Amino acid sequence: MCSEPDGGLGRNTEGVSPKQAHLAGLRGTRMAEVRLQEGESLENALRRFKRKVMTEDIIKDVKRHSYYLKPGERRRVKQALAQKRARKKIRKDSDQVAPRRVAAAK
């Protein structure tokens, strides 16, 4: 636990309780920041920003924290995703074999 009022993030949260900072989203939040370089177009800076957001998994983190899952529900979702990946892998493996048979039959 950090003794600083802003959670060690360097943000100015004077006069704000830790609970208020948490509710306001000031605690543990990551923000991608891109500074416009001299002579750089806005499109290039936007492209760099999008790439930075993707590499830091900010979108995934926001989606994961957008709602609460109970531990049992989280486990069921995790198992369902694993089964889905397994079915996809089996289907992919069988699709790779099928075109060879068709090509050999001709």
Backbone as JSON Lines, residues from 0, in Angstrom:
{"i":0,"aa":"M","n":[0.84,-1.17,0.0],"ca":[0.0,0.0,0.0],"c":[0.89,1.23,0.0]}
{"i":1,"aa":"C","n":[0.53,2.18,-0.74],"ca":[1.32,3.39,-0.87],"c":[0.82,4.42,0.14]}
{"i":2,"aa":"S","n":[1.75,5.17,0.74],"ca":[1.34,6.16,1.73],"c":[0.95,7.48,1.09]}
{"i":3,"aa":"E","n":[1.19,7.64,-0.19],"ca":[0.85,8.89,-0.87],"c":[-0.65,8.93,-1.12]}
{"i":4,"aa":"P","n":[-1.27,10.11,-1.04],"ca":[-2.73,10.19,-1.21],"c":[-3.21,9.83,-2.61]}
{"i":5,"aa":"D","n":[-2.34,9.92,-3.6],"ca":[-2.77,9.6,-4.97],"c":[-2.42,8.19,-5.36]}
{"i":6,"aa":"G","n":[-1.99,7.36,-4.41],"ca":[-1.65,5.98,-4.72],"c":[-0.33,5.85,-5.44]}
{"i":7,"aa":"G","n":[0.51,6.88,-5.38],"ca":[1.82,6.82,-6.02],"c":[1.78,7.08,-7.51]}
{"i":8,"aa":"L","n":[0.68,7.67,-8.0],"ca":[0.55,7.89,-9.43],"c":[0.99,9.29,-9.85]}
{"i":9,"aa":"G","n":[1.33,10.16,-8.89],"ca":[1.8,11.48,-9.23],"c":[0.68,12.44,-9.59]}
{"i":10,"aa":"R","n":[-0.55,12.1,-9.25],"ca":[-1.67,12.98,-9.55],"c":[-1.98,13.84,-8.34]}
{"i":11,"aa":"N","n":[-2.51,14.99,-8.58],"ca":[-2.83,15.9,-7.5],"c":[-4.22,15.58,-6.98]}
{"i":12,"aa":"T","n":[-4.27,14.93,-5.84],"ca":[-5.56,14.58,-5.23],"c":[-5.64,15.12,-3.81]}
{"i":13,"aa":"E","n":[-5.06,16.31,-3.58],"ca":[-5.1,16.9,-2.25],"c":[-6.54,17.17,-1.86]}
{"i":14,"aa":"G","n":[-6.86,16.87,-0.62],"ca":[-8.19,17.12,-0.11],"c":[-9.22,16.08,-0.56]}
{"i":15,"aa":"V","n":[-8.76,15.02,-1.2],"ca":[-9.66,13.97,-1.67],"c":[-9.36,12.71,-0.87]}
{"i":16,"aa":"S","n":[-10.4,12.13,-0.3],"ca":[-10.2,10.9,0.46],"c":[-9.85,9.76,-0.49]}
{"i":17,"aa":"P","n":[-9.19,8.71,0.01],"ca":[-8.86,7.57,-0.85],"c":[-10.1,6.94,-1.48]}
{"i":18,"aa":"K","n":[-11.22,6.93,-0.74],"ca":[-12.45,6.36,-1.28],"c":[-12.97,7.21,-2.44]}
{"i":19,"aa":"Q","n":[-12.92,8.54,-2.29],"ca":[-13.36,9.42,-3.37],"c":[-12.45,9.28,-4.58]}
{"i":20,"aa":"A","n":[-11.14,9.14,-4.33],"ca":[-10.2,8.97,-5.44],"c":[-10.48,7.68,-6.17]}
{"i":21,"aa":"H","n":[-10.8,6.63,-5.42],"ca":[-11.12,5.34,-6.05],"c":[-12.4,5.44,-6.87]}
{"i":22,"aa":"L","n":[-13.42,6.08,-6.31],"ca":[-14.69,6.21,-7.02],"c":[-14.55,7.08,-8.26]}
{"i":23,"aa":"A","n":[-13.65,8.05,-8.2],"ca":[-13.44,8.93,-9.35],"c":[-12.55,8.28,-10.39]}
{"i":24,"aa":"G","n":[-12.01,7.12,-10.08],"ca":[-11.17,6.42,-11.04],"c":[-9.75,6.92,-11.06]}
{"i":25,"aa":"L","n":[-9.31,7.58,-9.99],"ca":[-7.96,8.13,-9.97],"c":[-6.94,7.15,-9.43]}
{"i":26,"aa":"R","n":[-7.38,6.04,-8.91],"ca":[-6.45,5.11,-8.28],"c":[-6.25,3.89,-9.16]}
{"i":27,"aa":"G","n":[-5.01,3.6,-9.52],"ca":[-4.69,2.42,-10.29],"c":[-5.04,2.55,-11.77]}
{"i":28,"aa":"T","n":[-5.32,3.74,-12.22],"ca":[-5.69,3.94,-13.61],"c":[-4.45,4.21,-14.44]}
{"i":29,"aa":"R","n":[-4.41,3.57,-15.6],"ca":[-3.31,3.84,-16.52],"c":[-3.86,4.67,-17.66]}
{"i":30,"aa":"M","n":[-3.08,5.63,-18.09],"ca":[-3.49,6.44,-19.21],"c":[-2.38,6.46,-20.24]}
{"i":31,"aa":"A","n":[-2.73,6.17,-21.46],"ca":[-1.75,6.26,-22.54],"c":[-1.58,7.73,-22.9]}
{"i":32,"aa":"E","n":[-0.36,8.13,-23.06],"ca":[-0.1,9.53,-23.38],"c":[0.89,9.58,-24.54]}
{"i":33,"aa":"V","n":[0.55,10.39,-25.52],"ca":[1.42,10.58,-26.68],"c":[1.59,12.07,-26.88]}
{"i":34,"aa":"R","n":[2.8,12.51,-26.92],"ca":[3.08,13.93,-27.14],"c":[3.35,14.15,-28.63]}
{"i":35,"aa":"L","n":[2.78,15.21,-29.14],"ca":[2.95,15.54,-30.55],"c":[4.37,16.04,-30.77]}
{"i":36,"aa":"Q","n":[5.1,15.35,-31.61],"ca":[6.49,15.73,-31.89],"c":[6.5,16.86,-32.9]}
{"i":37,"aa":"E","n":[7.57,17.61,-32.91],"ca":[7.65,18.75,-33.81],"c":[7.63,18.29,-35.27]}
{"i":38,"aa":"G","n":[6.74,18.87,-36.04],"ca":[6.64,18.53,-37.45],"c":[5.85,17.24,-37.72]}
{"i":39,"aa":"E","n":[5.29,16.63,-36.68],"ca":[4.56,15.38,-36.85],"c":[3.08,15.68,-37.13]}
{"i":40,"aa":"S","n":[2.51,14.94,-38.04],"ca":[1.1,15.15,-38.36],"c":[0.24,14.55,-37.26]}
{"i":41,"aa":"L","n":[-0.98,15.04,-37.19],"ca":[-1.91,14.55,-36.19],"c":[-2.28,13.09,-36.45]}
{"i":42,"aa":"E","n":[-2.33,12.69,-37.71],"ca":[-2.65,11.31,-38.07],"c":[-1.59,10.34,-37.53]}
{"i":43,"aa":"N","n":[-0.32,10.74,-37.66],"ca":[0.77,9.88,-37.16],"c":[0.72,9.77,-35.64]}
{"i":44,"aa":"A","n":[0.43,10.89,-34.98],"ca":[0.33,10.86,-33.51],"c":[-0.84,10.0,-33.08]}
{"i":45,"aa":"L","n":[-1.95,10.08,-33.79],"ca":[-3.12,9.26,-33.47],"c":[-2.8,7.78,-33.68]}
{"i":46,"aa":"R","n":[-2.07,7.47,-34.73],"ca":[-1.66,6.08,-35.0],"c":[-0.77,5.57,-33.86]}
{"i":47,"aa":"R","n":[0.17,6.41,-33.41],"ca":[1.04,6.01,-32.29],"c":[0.23,5.81,-31.02]}
{"i":48,"aa":"F","n":[-0.77,6.68,-30.79],"ca":[-1.62,6.56,-29.61],"c":[-2.41,5.25,-29.65]}
{"i":49,"aa":"K","n":[-3.01,4.93,-30.78],"ca":[-3.78,3.69,-30.9],"c":[-2.89,2.47,-30.66]}
{"i":50,"aa":"R","n":[-1.68,2.51,-31.2],"ca":[-0.74,1.4,-31.0],"c":[-0.38,1.26,-29.53]}
{"i":51,"aa":"K","n":[-0.17,2.38,-28.86],"ca":[0.19,2.36,-27.45],"c":[-0.96,1.8,-26.6]}
{"i":52,"aa":"V","n":[-2.19,2.18,-26.92],"ca":[-3.35,1.68,-26.21],"c":[-3.45,0.17,-26.39]}
{"i":53,"aa":"M","n":[-3.21,-0.31,-27.62],"ca":[-3.27,-1.75,-27.88],"c":[-2.19,-2.49,-27.11]}
{"i":54,"aa":"T","n":[-0.96,-1.98,-27.11],"ca":[0.13,-2.7,-26.45],"c":[-0.04,-2.71,-24.93]}
{"i":55,"aa":"E","n":[-0.65,-1.69,-24.37],"ca":[-0.83,-1.64,-22.92],"c":[-2.1,-2.36,-22.47]}
{"i":56,"aa":"D","n":[-2.87,-2.91,-23.39],"ca":[-4.11,-3.65,-23.08],"c":[-5.08,-2.82,-22.24]}
{"i":57,"aa":"I","n":[-5.18,-1.55,-22.54],"ca":[-6.07,-0.68,-21.79],"c":[-7.53,-1.03,-22.07]}
{"i":58,"aa":"I","n":[-7.86,-1.29,-23.32],"ca":[-9.24,-1.61,-23.69],"c":[-9.68,-2.9,-23.0]}
{"i":59,"aa":"K","n":[-8.81,-3.91,-23.03],"ca":[-9.13,-5.19,-22.38],"c":[-9.36,-4.99,-20.88]}
{"i":60,"aa":"D","n":[-8.53,-4.15,-20.28],"ca":[-8.64,-3.89,-18.85],"c":[-9.96,-3.18,-18.53]}
{"i":61,"aa":"V","n":[-10.33,-2.22,-19.36],"ca":[-11.59,-1.49,-19.14],"c":[-12.78,-2.44,-19.27]}
{"i":62,"aa":"K","n":[-12.75,-3.3,-20.28],"ca":[-13.86,-4.25,-20.46],"c":[-13.94,-5.22,-19.29]}
{"i":63,"aa":"R","n":[-12.77,-5.65,-18.79],"ca":[-12.75,-6.61,-17.69],"c":[-13.3,-5.99,-16.42]}
{"i":64,"aa":"H","n":[-13.05,-4.71,-16.2],"ca":[-13.5,-4.05,-14.98],"c":[-14.83,-3.33,-15.15]}
{"i":65,"aa":"S","n":[-15.49,-3.49,-16.29],"ca":[-16.75,-2.78,-16.5],"c":[-17.88,-3.38,-15.67]}
{"i":66,"aa":"Y","n":[-17.76,-4.63,-15.25],"ca":[-18.76,-5.25,-14.41],"c":[-18.09,-6.33,-13.57]}
{"i":67,"aa":"Y","n":[-18.75,-6.68,-12.46],"ca":[-18.17,-7.65,-11.52],"c":[-18.7,-9.04,-11.81]}
{"i":68,"aa":"L","n":[-17.81,-10.01,-11.83],"ca":[-18.19,-11.41,-11.93],"c":[-17.85,-12.1,-10.62]}
{"i":69,"aa":"K","n":[-18.8,-12.86,-10.11],"ca":[-18.52,-13.65,-8.92],"c":[-17.48,-14.71,-9.29]}
{"i":70,"aa":"P","n":[-16.72,-15.19,-8.32],"ca":[-15.68,-16.18,-8.63],"c":[-16.2,-17.41,-9.36]}
{"i":71,"aa":"G","n":[-17.38,-17.91,-8.98],"ca":[-17.94,-19.08,-9.66],"c":[-18.3,-18.77,-11.1]}
{"i":72,"aa":"E","n":[-18.88,-17.6,-11.33],"ca":[-19.23,-17.18,-12.69],"c":[-17.98,-16.98,-13.54]}
{"i":73,"aa":"R","n":[-16.95,-16.39,-12.93],"ca":[-15.69,-16.19,-13.65],"c":[-15.1,-17.54,-14.08]}
{"i":74,"aa":"R","n":[-15.2,-18.54,-13.19],"ca":[-14.69,-19.87,-13.49],"c":[-15.48,-20.5,-14.65]}
{"i":75,"aa":"R","n":[-16.81,-20.35,-14.62],"ca":[-17.64,-20.9,-15.71],"c":[-17.33,-20.23,-17.04]}
{"i":76,"aa":"V","n":[-17.14,-18.92,-17.03],"ca":[-16.8,-18.2,-18.27],"c":[-15.44,-18.66,-18.78]}
{"i":77,"aa":"K","n":[-14.5,-18.84,-17.88],"ca":[-13.16,-19.29,-18.27],"c":[-13.22,-20.69,-18.9]}
{"i":78,"aa":"Q","n":[-14.0,-21.58,-18.3],"ca":[-14.15,-22.94,-18.85],"c":[-14.84,-22.91,-20.21]}
{"i":79,"aa":"A","n":[-15.85,-22.07,-20.35],"ca":[-16.56,-21.97,-21.63],"c":[-15.63,-21.46,-22.73]}
{"i":80,"aa":"L","n":[-14.79,-20.49,-22.4],"ca":[-13.84,-19.98,-23.39],"c":[-12.8,-21.04,-23.76]}
{"i":81,"aa":"A","n":[-12.38,-21.84,-22.78],"ca":[-11.42,-22.91,-23.07],"c":[-12.05,-23.95,-23.99]}
{"i":82,"aa":"Q","n":[-13.32,-24.3,-23.76],"ca":[-14.01,-25.26,-24.63],"c":[-14.16,-24.7,-26.04]}
{"i":83,"aa":"K","n":[-14.46,-23.42,-26.12],"ca":[-14.62,-22.77,-27.43],"c":[-13.3,-22.8,-28.2]}
{"i":84,"aa":"R","n":[-12.18,-22.51,-27.51],"ca":[-10.87,-22.57,-28.16],"c":[-10.55,-23.98,-28.62]}
{"i":85,"aa":"A","n":[-10.9,-24.98,-27.8],"ca":[-10.63,-26.38,-28.16],"c":[-11.42,-26.78,-29.39]}
{"i":86,"aa":"R","n":[-12.71,-26.39,-29.44],"ca":[-13.53,-26.7,-30.62],"c":[-12.98,-26.03,-31.86]}
{"i":87,"aa":"K","n":[-12.53,-24.79,-31.7],"ca":[-11.97,-24.05,-32.84],"c":[-10.7,-24.72,-33.34]}
{"i":88,"aa":"K","n":[-9.86,-25.19,-32.4],"ca":[-8.62,-25.85,-32.79],"c":[-8.91,-27.15,-33.53]}
{"i":89,"aa":"I","n":[-9.87,-27.92,-33.04],"ca":[-10.25,-29.18,-33.7],"c":[-10.77,-28.89,-35.1]}
{"i":90,"aa":"R","n":[-11.63,-27.87,-35.21],"ca":[-12.19,-27.51,-36.51],"c":[-11.09,-27.04,-37.47]}
{"i":91,"aa":"K","n":[-10.14,-26.28,-36.95],"ca":[-9.04,-25.78,-37.77],"c":[-8.17,-26.94,-38.26]}
{"i":92,"aa":"D","n":[-7.88,-27.88,-37.35],"ca":[-7.07,-29.03,-37.73],"c":[-7.77,-29.89,-38.77]}
{"i":93,"aa":"S","n":[-9.08,-30.07,-38.63],"ca":[-9.81,-30.89,-39.6],"c":[-9.94,-30.17,-40.94]}
{"i":94,"aa":"D","n":[-10.02,-28.84,-40.93],"ca":[-10.08,-28.07,-42.18],"c":[-8.77,-28.15,-42.95]}
{"i":95,"aa":"Q","n":[-7.67,-28.22,-42.25],"ca":[-6.37,-28.31,-42.91],"c":[-6.2,-29.67,-43.58]}
{"i":96,"aa":"V","n":[-6.77,-30.7,-43.04],"ca":[-6.66,-32.04,-43.59],"c":[-7.59,-32.2,-44.8]}
{"i":97,"aa":"A","n":[-8.78,-31.63,-44.75],"ca":[-9.8,-31.82,-45.78],"c":[-9.35,-31.34,-47.17]}
{"i":98,"aa":"P","n":[-8.75,-30.15,-47.33],"ca":[-8.37,-29.72,-48.68],"c":[-7.34,-30.68,-49.33]}
{"i":99,"aa":"R","n":[-6.5,-31.3,-48.54],"ca":[-5.52,-32.24,-49.1],"c":[-6.22,-33.44,-49.7]}
{"i":100,"aa":"R","n":[-7.27,-33.92,-49.03],"ca":[-8.02,-35.07,-49.56],"c":[-8.72,-34.69,-50.85]}
{"i":101,"aa":"V","n":[-9.29,-33.52,-50.91],"ca":[-10.0,-33.07,-52.11],"c":[-9.0,-32.92,-53.25]}
{"i":102,"aa":"A","n":[-7.83,-32.36,-52.96],"ca":[-6.82,-32.19,-54.02],"c":[-6.3,-33.54,-54.49]}
{"i":103,"aa":"A","n":[-6.19,-34.51,-53.6],"ca":[-5.68,-35.82,-53.98],"c":[-6.72,-36.6,-54.77]}
{"i":104,"aa":"A","n":[-8.02,-36.33,-54.54],"ca":[-9.07,-37.04,-55.21],"c":[-9.21,-36.62,-56.67]}
{"i":105,"aa":"K","n":[-8.81,-35.42,-56.99],"ca":[-8.95,-34.93,-58.38],"c":[-7.99,-35.54,-59.3]}
